């Protein structure tokens, strides 16, 4: 069964991040996923739609996905959620940004609660299910509602997340994709942290890293986004 929850996609910032808003049209409540660089327009849209933001959710702790945590939490009063294994990255947000030449941003607040594998988060009449998918980072998490999965930087159209950053793990990443994401229904729409949407069926068949024709991981090095 496909969810009736609307999902609004904003592609923003110099790294082409996808910031998502999931919302209940009747109860007028929302969750914002990965408030990225240059995502101020999302706040304007939320206000124009008269939506109350219940959660700001980080799929993982990399700077481009948590850049505007402070702005969104301050502006909406939402609860900030991230997996506990990626919480240390929030404390280093200003340091992360400075390494990329970005020196003007608000520090991230501490999380109000932690994401856990199997956890269910109600947003109005629809429930988001948390899927723990370590590999890109130790605490990478995906969000599933029937018909859709928000994959952060774990799985992309035709690619996978990088695993060569501190805390990354190729074995964990491959296991997360094959054992957690590829067990979802084939028609599930994949909404990644960067780039266009896909489906589970498409990635199972054609993804050059984890699809049917993918070589053994020992035969390639690097790759991903």
C-alpha positions as a Markdown table, in Angstrom:
| # | Residue | x | y | z |
|---|---|---|---|---|
| 1 | Unk | 0.0 | 0.0 | 0.0 |
| 2 | Unk | 1.4 | 3.4 | -0.9 |
| 3 | Unk | 1.3 | 6.2 | 1.6 |
| 4 | Unk | -1.0 | 9.1 | 1.1 |
| 5 | Unk | 1.4 | 11.5 | 2.9 |
| 6 | Unk | 2.6 | 14.3 | 0.6 |
| 7 | Unk | 6.4 | 14.6 | 0.3 |
| 8 | Unk | 7.8 | 17.9 | -0.9 |
| 9 | Unk | 11.4 | 17.9 | -2.3 |
| 10 | Unk | 13.6 | 21.0 | -2.3 |
| 11 | Unk | 17.0 | 20.6 | -4.1 |
| 12 | Unk | 19.2 | 23.3 | -2.5 |
| 13 | Unk | 22.8 | 24.4 | -1.9 |
| 14 | Unk | 26.1 | 24.0 | -3.7 |
| 15 | Unk | 26.1 | 20.3 | -3.2 |
| 16 | Unk | 22.7 | 19.7 | -4.6 |
| 17 | Unk | 21.2 | 18.4 | -1.4 |
| 18 | Unk | 17.6 | 17.2 | -1.3 |
| 19 | Unk | 15.7 | 18.5 | 1.8 |
| 20 | Unk | 12.4 | 16.8 | 2.2 |
| 21 | Unk | 9.2 | 17.8 | 4.0 |
| 22 | Unk | 6.7 | 15.1 | 4.9 |
| 23 | Unk | 3.4 | 16.4 | 6.0 |
| 24 | Unk | -0.2 | 15.6 | 6.9 |
| 25 | Unk | -2.6 | 17.8 | 4.9 |
| 26 | Unk | -5.5 | 17.3 | 7.3 |
| 27 | Unk | -3.7 | 17.8 | 10.7 |
| 28 | Unk | -1.2 | 20.3 | 9.1 |
| 29 | Unk | 1.9 | 18.8 | 10.8 |
| 30 | Unk | 5.2 | 18.1 | 9.2 |
| 31 | Unk | 8.7 | 16.6 | 9.5 |
| 32 | Unk | 11.7 | 18.2 | 7.8 |
| 33 | Unk | 14.5 | 15.8 | 6.8 |
| 34 | Unk | 18.0 | 17.1 | 6.4 |
| 35 | Unk | 17.8 | 21.0 | 6.5 |
| 36 | Unk | 20.7 | 21.5 | 4.1 |
| 37 | Unk | 22.6 | 24.6 | 3.0 |
| 38 | Unk | 20.5 | 27.3 | 1.4 |
| 39 | Unk | 17.3 | 25.7 | 2.7 |
| 40 | Unk | 15.7 | 28.9 | 4.0 |
| 41 | Unk | 13.1 | 28.7 | 1.3 |
| 42 | Unk | 11.8 | 25.6 | 3.0 |
| 43 | Unk | 10.9 | 27.6 | 6.1 |
| 44 | Unk | 9.1 | 30.1 | 3.9 |
| 45 | Unk | 7.1 | 27.3 | 2.3 |
| 46 | Unk | 6.2 | 25.8 | 5.7 |
| 47 | Unk | 4.9 | 29.1 | 6.9 |
| 48 | Unk | 2.9 | 29.6 | 3.7 |
| 49 | Unk | 1.3 | 26.2 | 4.0 |
| 50 | Unk | 0.6 | 26.9 | 7.7 |
| 51 | Unk | 2.3 | 23.7 | 8.7 |
| 52 | Unk | 3.6 | 22.9 | 12.2 |
| 53 | Unk | 6.9 | 21.2 | 12.2 |
| 54 | Unk | 7.1 | 18.4 | 14.7 |
| 55 | Unk | 10.5 | 17.0 | 13.9 |
| 56 | Unk | 13.7 | 18.0 | 12.2 |
| 57 | Unk | 15.4 | 14.7 | 11.3 |
| 58 | Unk | 19.0 | 14.1 | 10.2 |
| 59 | Unk | 19.6 | 11.0 | 8.1 |
| 60 | Unk | 23.3 | 11.4 | 9.2 |
| 61 | Unk | 25.6 | 13.9 | 10.6 |
| 62 | Unk | 27.6 | 15.3 | 7.7 |
| 63 | Unk | 27.7 | 19.0 | 7.4 |
| 64 | Unk | 25.7 | 19.4 | 4.3 |
| 65 | Unk | 22.7 | 17.5 | 5.8 |
| 66 | Unk | 22.6 | 19.2 | 9.2 |
| 67 | Unk | 23.7 | 22.7 | 8.2 |
| 68 | Unk | 20.5 | 24.5 | 9.2 |
| 69 | Unk | 19.5 | 22.5 | 12.2 |
| 70 | Unk | 19.9 | 25.5 | 14.4 |
| 71 | Unk | 17.8 | 27.8 | 12.1 |
| 72 | Unk | 15.0 | 25.2 | 11.7 |
| 73 | Unk | 14.8 | 24.3 | 15.4 |
| 74 | Unk | 14.9 | 27.9 | 16.5 |
| 75 | Unk | 12.2 | 28.9 | 13.9 |
| 76 | Unk | 9.8 | 26.1 | 14.4 |
| 77 | Unk | 10.3 | 24.7 | 17.9 |
| 78 | Unk | 10.6 | 21.2 | 16.4 |
| 79 | Unk | 12.4 | 18.3 | 18.1 |
| 80 | Unk | 15.8 | 17.4 | 16.6 |
| 81 | Unk | 16.4 | 13.7 | 15.9 |
| 82 | Unk | 19.6 | 11.9 | 14.8 |
| 83 | Unk | 21.1 | 8.5 | 15.6 |
| 84 | Unk | 23.3 | 8.7 | 18.7 |
| 85 | Unk | 26.3 | 7.3 | 16.8 |
| 86 | Unk | 26.3 | 10.5 | 14.6 |
| 87 | Unk | 25.6 | 12.9 | 17.5 |
| 88 | Unk | 29.3 | 13.8 | 17.9 |
| 89 | Unk | 29.3 | 15.2 | 14.3 |
| 90 | Unk | 26.7 | 17.9 | 15.4 |
| 91 | Unk | 29.1 | 19.2 | 18.0 |
| 92 | Unk | 31.8 | 19.5 | 15.3 |
| 93 | Unk | 29.5 | 21.2 | 12.7 |
| 94 | Unk | 31.3 | 24.6 | 12.8 |
| 95 | Unk | 34.6 | 22.8 | 12.4 |
| 96 | Unk | 33.3 | 20.6 | 9.5 |
| 97 | Unk | 32.0 | 23.8 | 7.8 |
| 98 | Unk | 35.3 | 25.7 | 8.3 |
| 99 | Unk | 37.2 | 22.9 | 6.6 |
| 100 | Unk | 35.0 | 23.5 | 3.5 |
| 101 | Unk | 35.5 | 27.2 | 3.6 |
| 102 | Unk | 32.1 | 28.0 | 5.2 |
| 103 | Unk | 32.5 | 30.3 | 8.3 |
| 104 | Unk | 29.0 | 31.7 | 8.9 |
| 105 | Unk | 26.5 | 29.3 | 10.4 |
| 106 | Unk | 24.7 | 28.6 | 13.6 |
| 107 | Unk | 26.0 | 25.7 | 15.7 |
| 108 | Unk | 23.6 | 22.7 | 15.8 |
| 109 | Unk | 21.5 | 22.2 | 18.9 |
| 110 | Unk | 21.9 | 18.9 | 20.7 |
| 111 | Unk | 19.3 | 16.3 | 19.7 |
| 112 | Unk | 16.1 | 16.1 | 21.7 |
| 113 | Unk | 15.9 | 12.3 | 21.1 |
| 114 | Unk | 17.7 | 9.6 | 19.2 |
| 115 | Unk | 16.7 | 7.6 | 16.1 |
| 116 | Unk | 16.7 | 3.9 | 16.6 |
| 117 | Unk | 16.3 | 1.0 | 14.1 |
| 118 | Unk | 12.7 | 0.0 | 14.0 |
| 119 | Unk | 11.5 | 3.1 | 15.8 |
| 120 | Unk | 8.1 | 4.6 | 14.6 |
| 121 | Unk | 7.6 | 8.4 | 14.5 |
| 122 | Unk | 4.0 | 9.6 | 14.0 |
| 123 | Unk | 3.5 | 12.6 | 11.8 |
| 124 | Unk | -0.2 | 13.2 | 11.9 |
| 125 | Unk | -2.0 | 10.1 | 10.7 |
| 126 | Unk | 1.1 | 8.6 | 9.0 |
| 127 | Unk | 4.0 | 6.9 | 10.8 |
| 128 | Unk | 7.6 | 7.1 | 9.7 |
| 129 | Unk | 9.6 | 3.9 | 10.3 |
| 130 | Unk | 13.3 | 4.3 | 11.1 |
| 131 | Unk | 15.7 | 1.9 | 9.3 |
| 132 | Unk | 19.2 | 1.8 | 10.7 |
| 133 | Unk | 21.6 | 1.7 | 7.8 |
| 134 | Unk | 25.2 | 2.2 | 9.0 |
| 135 | Unk | 28.0 | 2.3 | 6.5 |
| 136 | Unk | 28.2 | 5.8 | 5.1 |
| 137 | Unk | 28.4 | 6.9 | 8.7 |
| 138 | Unk | 28.0 | 4.8 | 11.9 |
| 139 | Unk | 24.6 | 6.3 | 12.5 |
| 140 | Unk | 23.2 | 6.6 | 9.0 |
| 141 | Unk | 19.4 | 6.1 | 9.1 |
| 142 | Unk | 16.7 | 5.8 | 6.4 |
| 143 | Unk | 13.0 | 6.7 | 6.8 |
| 144 | Unk | 10.3 | 4.5 | 5.4 |
| 145 | Unk | 6.6 | 5.0 | 4.8 |
| 146 | Unk | 4.7 | 2.6 | 2.5 |
| 147 | Unk | 5.7 | 3.4 | -1.0 |
| 148 | Unk | 8.7 | 5.6 | -0.2 |
| 149 | Unk | 12.1 | 5.4 | 1.5 |
| 150 | Unk | 14.3 | 8.4 | 2.2 |
| 151 | Unk | 17.8 | 7.1 | 2.0 |
| 152 | Unk | 20.1 | 10.0 | 2.9 |
| 153 | Unk | 23.5 | 9.2 | 1.5 |
| 154 | Unk | 23.2 | 5.4 | 1.8 |
| 155 | Unk | 21.7 | 4.6 | -1.6 |
| 156 | Unk | 21.4 | 6.8 | -4.7 |
| 157 | Unk | 20.1 | 6.3 | -8.3 |
| 158 | Unk | 23.0 | 4.2 | -9.7 |
| 159 | Unk | 25.3 | 4.7 | -6.8 |
| 160 | Unk | 26.0 | 4.3 | -3.1 |
| 161 | Unk | 27.3 | 6.4 | -0.4 |
| 162 | Unk | 30.9 | 7.0 | 0.2 |
| 163 | Unk | 32.6 | 4.9 | 2.8 |
| 164 | Unk | 36.0 | 6.4 | 2.9 |
| 165 | Unk | 35.2 | 9.2 | 5.4 |
| 166 | Unk | 36.0 | 8.6 | 9.1 |
| 167 | Unk | 33.5 | 6.2 | 10.5 |
| 168 | Unk | 32.6 | 4.8 | 7.1 |
| 169 | Unk | 32.5 | 1.0 | 6.4 |
| 170 | Unk | 32.0 | -0.7 | 3.1 |
| 171 | Unk | 30.9 | -4.0 | 4.6 |
| 172 | Unk | 28.4 | -2.2 | 6.7 |
| 173 | Unk | 27.1 | -0.1 | 3.8 |
| 174 | Unk | 26.6 | -3.1 | 1.5 |
| 175 | Unk | 24.9 | -5.1 | 4.3 |
| 176 | Unk | 22.6 | -2.1 | 5.1 |
| 177 | Unk | 21.6 | -1.8 | 1.4 |
| 178 | Unk | 21.2 | -5.5 | 0.7 |
| 179 | Unk | 19.7 | -6.7 | 4.0 |
| 180 | Unk | 17.6 | -3.6 | 4.9 |
| 181 | Unk | 16.7 | -1.6 | 1.8 |
| 182 | Unk | 16.6 | -4.3 | -0.8 |
| 183 | Unk | 14.0 | -6.2 | 1.3 |
| 184 | Unk | 11.5 | -3.4 | 0.8 |
| 185 | Unk | 8.8 | -3.8 | -1.9 |
| 186 | Unk | 10.2 | -3.4 | -5.4 |
| 187 | Unk | 7.9 | -0.5 | -6.2 |
| 188 | Unk | 9.2 | 1.5 | -3.2 |
| 189 | Unk | 10.4 | 5.0 | -4.5 |
| 190 | Unk | 13.9 | 5.8 | -3.4 |
| 191 | Unk | 14.3 | 9.4 | -2.4 |
| 192 | Unk | 18.0 | 10.0 | -1.9 |
| 193 | Unk | 20.0 | 12.8 | -0.2 |
| 194 | Unk | 21.3 | 14.0 | -3.6 |
| 195 | Unk | 20.2 | 13.4 | -7.1 |
| 196 | Unk | 17.0 | 12.0 | -8.7 |
| 197 | Unk | 14.6 | 9.5 | -7.3 |
| 198 | Unk | 14.7 | 5.8 | -8.2 |
| 199 | Unk | 13.0 | 2.6 | -7.1 |
| 200 | Unk | 14.2 | -0.4 | -5.2 |
| 201 | Unk | 13.6 | -2.6 | -8.2 |
| 202 | Unk | 15.7 | -0.4 | -10.4 |
| 203 | Unk | 18.6 | -0.3 | -8.0 |
| 204 | Unk | 18.4 | -4.1 | -7.3 |
| 205 | Unk | 18.7 | -4.7 | -11.0 |
| 206 | Unk | 21.0 | -1.9 | -12.4 |
| 207 | Unk | 23.0 | -0.3 | -9.6 |
| 208 | Unk | 26.6 | -0.9 | -10.6 |
| 209 | Unk | 27.7 | -1.3 | -6.9 |
| 210 | Unk | 25.0 | -3.5 | -5.4 |
| 211 | Unk | 22.8 | -4.5 | -8.4 |
| 212 | Unk | 22.5 | -7.9 | -10.0 |
| 213 | Unk | 25.5 | -7.4 | -12.2 |
| 214 | Unk | 27.7 | -5.7 | -9.7 |
| 215 | Unk | 31.2 | -7.1 | -9.3 |
| 216 | Unk | 32.5 | -8.5 | -6.1 |
| 217 | Unk | 33.6 | -5.6 | -3.8 |
| 218 | Unk | 37.1 | -6.9 | -3.8 |
| 219 | Unk | 37.3 | -6.0 | -7.5 |
| 220 | Unk | 36.7 | -2.3 | -7.1 |
| 221 | Unk | 37.8 | 0.5 | -4.9 |
| 222 | Unk | 36.3 | 3.9 | -4.1 |
| 223 | Unk | 33.1 | 4.9 | -5.8 |
| 224 | Unk | 29.9 | 6.2 | -4.4 |
| 225 | Unk | 29.0 | 9.8 | -3.6 |
